Amino acid sequence: MDEKRASGRYYTRGNPFQLEPFQTWAEASNLAQQITLEPFAGAKDIPQLIDAANLQCRDWAFFDIQPGAEGIAQRDTLADFPKGFNVCITNPPWLARNSATRRGLPFPEATSYDDLYKYALEQCLTHCEWVAAIIPEAFIRSGLFLQRLHDFISLVPQAQGKTNYPPDKGGRGVSVMFEDTEHPVGLALFAPDATSDVRIWRNNQFLGTMSELRRHLPQPSANRNIVFNDPKGNLGLIAIDNTVSASIRFCPPEELKDYPIRVHCRSITKIGVPWHVDIDMLNNRLATIREKTHDVFLTAFKGIRSDGHYRRRLDWALSRAIVDME
């Protein structure tokens, strides 16, 4: 695992390429006639998944800094990206800069991005017109590379042996994406032409466009009189889902009386609000936002709830906006 973490490598094990948005992208890119680049080829899982999704390319070109299978050219593709390819399908390396620093792992000095996958994705988009990339689900909240992003799919895994997951409109879910991580993942689909909006999906279920979903968010608030991690606060917040359902909620501060409020805590806190708060109203606001936005703007983290969705965390910016809504 340390070796994989050092290079940001997690080998693909699910198959997102069977999903409708990718099938549409493959047709638009004329995939069957393309020599397709896989610049971070790992163990060459992606071409097998493309074949299993009843798709084909004319041929493949494989590169990796540490080839995990025969037929892969050894190359540091971040430093020397392959040229001359129109289509790229890849699972780029993921490694957060702070994680690399903490573990003493190397991180490219050529980029200011906070995660290796962003730098890798930038290289793909610079050199290829059509790009499909398996990347962290959190990407959709980063605001990066939106000009050519046409579709983003939140890949919610269909876990082995569980039958209580709600089916998505239009068909199947995807199996667990990686063999050695439960990191929430997405599939980003880029095209050569600029787009005015991004279509957002959960597996095969179309959730809406980015702009449509954003309309359901409250206006950002800069009210610094709302103070988080206030031990004497008059409002409690449990900001993470449990493993069962969508359980983020505001609560009376007395409910957290035995919980130590720590300065850097982001999951359970007390909030100082300089007016009387209506907790039921705040929770109704939160529930409406979650329903209307399909949780797209709440951070997903490791673990699938028993209702079949990613666990989510409510960040302080959105919490503040909800409390400060008129």
N, C-alpha and C positions, 0 to 999 in steps of 0.2 A: 504493500500500500504506500509506503514512503516513496518508493521509486516512482509510482504512478502520480503521487501528489507532486513530486518534484517537477515532473514534466506536464502536469495538468491533464494526464491521460485517463479517461474512463471509457472503456470499450462499450459500444452500443449493443443492447440486447433486445430492445423492443422493436416494433416496426411502425413508425409514424408515416411511412411512405404509402401505406394502403389508404390513408385518409383522403377524403374528397378534395380538400384544398390543394394538397400536394399533387394529386392526379391531374388537376386542372393546370397547375403550374408546369408540370412535366410536359403536357400537351402544348402549352404556350411557348415553352422553350425549345420545342422540337427535339426533345431529349433523345428519341430513338436514333437521330442522325448525328448526335454530338459525340465528340471525344470528351468525356467528362473528367474533370480534375477532382481528385481527393488529396488535398495537400497535407492532411493530418491523418494518414490512412490507418494507423494503429494496426489492428489485426485483419483489415480488409472486411469488416462486417457490413459496411454500407452497400457494396455491390450485391451481396447476398440478399440483403433486405429489399433492394430495388427489384431484383429478380423475383423474390417471393411476393412482391406487390404487383406482379404481372406487368412490369415495365422493363425496358431495356435501353441500353445506350449502344452507340456504334462501337465504342471502345472506352477504356478507362486509362487514366494516367495516375499512378500512385506515388506519393512521396511521404516520408516521415523522418524525423530526426533520429528515431529508434525504431526501425521497421519491426513489426510484429508478425510478419508473414512473408513468404516468398513473393517475388515480383514487385516489391516496393523499393523505389530508389531512395537511398539514404541522403537526406538533405535537411538542413536547418531552414525550413520554409519560412519562418518568421524573418530571418535575416536575408534569405535569398528566395523570394517567392517565384514559383514557376510562371513563365509568361506564355502567352499565345493560346489560352484556353477561354472559351466563351461561357461554359457552364461549370459550376463548382457545387458539389454536394459534399458536406463535411460535418464532422463533429469536432470542432476546434478545441484546443487545450483550454481548460479552465484552471485558473490559479489566482486568487486574490493577492494583491500586493502586500497587504498587511499580514496575511497568512504566510506568505513567502518570507517576509522579514522576521516574523516570530519564529519560524522554523529554520531560519538560516539557509533558505533555498534561493537559487539565483532567479533574478527577474530582469527582463530586458531594460536596459537604460535608454533605449531608443523611443520609449513611449511614456506618456504621463497618465495613461489609463490606470484605473484601480484594479483591473482584472485582465489577465492574459487573453481571455476569449475576445475582449473588445478590440484589442490590438490585432488579433488573428482575423477577426471579422473585417476590420478596416482593410487589411491586406487583401482579403478575398474580394471585397467590393471595389477596390482600386484596380484590380487586374481582371476581373470577370464581370460580364454583364448580368448573368443569371446566377444567383447564389441561393442555396438552401442550406441552412445551418442549424444544427441542434445545439442550443445554448441555454443558459439558465433562464427560468421562467421570469425572473426579476428584470430581464432585459426590457420588457415592454414598458416598464416604469422609468427607464433611464433617459428617455428622450433622444437617444442616439440613432443616427442612420435612418431616420424616418422618411427621408425624401424618396428613397427607392423601395421602401418596405411596403409590400402590397398586402401580405397576410401574415398574421402571427397566430400560431396554434399553441394553446396551453395543453400539454400532453399529460393528461391525467391517467395514471396506470390502472389497468384492470388486474388487480392482484390475484394471484393463484388461490383457488379454493374459496373465493368470496363471491356470493351470488346476489348480495343486496345492493350492488352499485346501480344507480339509476342509468338506464340506457340513454346514450346521446341520440338526438334526432339524426336520423340518416344512417345509423349503423353502429359499428363496433367501437370499443375503446382500444387502447393500446396496452400491451403487456408492459411490465416493469422495464424502464428504459436502460438501466445499467445494472451490471451484475454486482457492483461493489459500492454503490452509493444510492441513497434515496433522495438525492437533491431534486427539487422540482425543476422540470425541464420544459422547454418549448421548442417549436420549429418555426424559424423565421424564413420567409420566402420573399426574395428580392428580385426585381426585374430591371431592365435597362432604363425604362421610362419613369419619370417622376410621377408620384401619386399624390392626390390631394387629401387622401385619407387612408387609413389602415383598417382592413377587415380583421376582426378578432374572433377567434374560435376556441372552443373547448372540445378537443378531438373533432368529431364531425358536426358539432352543434355550433351554428353561427350565432354569436352573442350580440353583434352589432359593430358599427364602425367606431374607431377611437373617438371621433368627435361626438357621436351620438351618446356614447357611454359617459364621456366627460360632462355632458350637460346635466347629469344627475348628481354631480359633486357640488358641495357648497363652495362659495367663494373663499379663497384663502384668507386666513386671519393673521394679522400682525399684532394682535392684542397681547402684550407681554404682561398684562395684569392677571392673565390666566397662567398660574404657576404650577408646573409639574414637579413631582417628587417633593411635595410640601407635606411634612409630617402632620401639620394641623389643617390640612385641606378639608373642604366641605363636600368633596365629590370623590368617589372611588372609581377606578378603572381597571378592569381585567382585560388586558389588551391582546391576549392570545386565545385562539380556539383550543378547546380540549380535544381529545382524540375521538370524540363521539359526534359532535355536531358544531354548528356555527354558534359558539358560546361567548364571543366577545361581548362585553356589556359594561355599562356604567352601573355603579352600585352605591349604597350609602357608605360613607367612610367607616362607620362602626363595623361593617362587615370585614374590614381589613385591620381591625384594631390589634390583632396579634401578628400582623405581618410587618417586618422591619422595612421601612422605606429607605432604599439606598439611592445615593446620588445618581448612579449610572444605570439604574434599573429601567428597562423599557417594557416590561411585561405586565407588572402589577404595580400600581401607583396610587397615590392620593393627589388630587388636583385642588389648588386654591383658586376659587372663582369668586370675584368680588360682588356677587349677587346671589339671591336665592335660586337654586337649580331645581328644575323639575326633572327628576331622573327618568320617569316613565316617558316623558316627551323626548328626552335625549335618546333613549333606547329605541323609540319609534323612528326617530330620524335615522339612526344607525341602521336599523333593519331595512328601511326603505332604500337607503343608499346601497346596502349590500345586495338587495334583491335587484335593483335597477341596473347596477354596474356589474353584476355577476362576480363581484370580488376582484375584478381585474386590477384595481388600484390598491389592493391590500397585499402586503408582502406574503408570499407563500414560503413555507419552510418545511424541513424534513418531516415526513409522516403524513399518511392519508387518514382522514377521519373515517369512522365506520359508515358514514353516509356516502362515502365514495369521492369526497372532494379533498383538495389540499387543506391542511391547517393554514390559517392566516393570522397575520399580526397587524393591528391597527397602529399606524405611526402617529407621532405626536402632532405633526402638521395637520393631518386630517381630523384628529381628535379635537384639536383647538378650533378648527373651522366648524365642526359640529356643535361644540359648546357655544360658539360665538354667533351662530346663525340667528338672524332676526326673525 
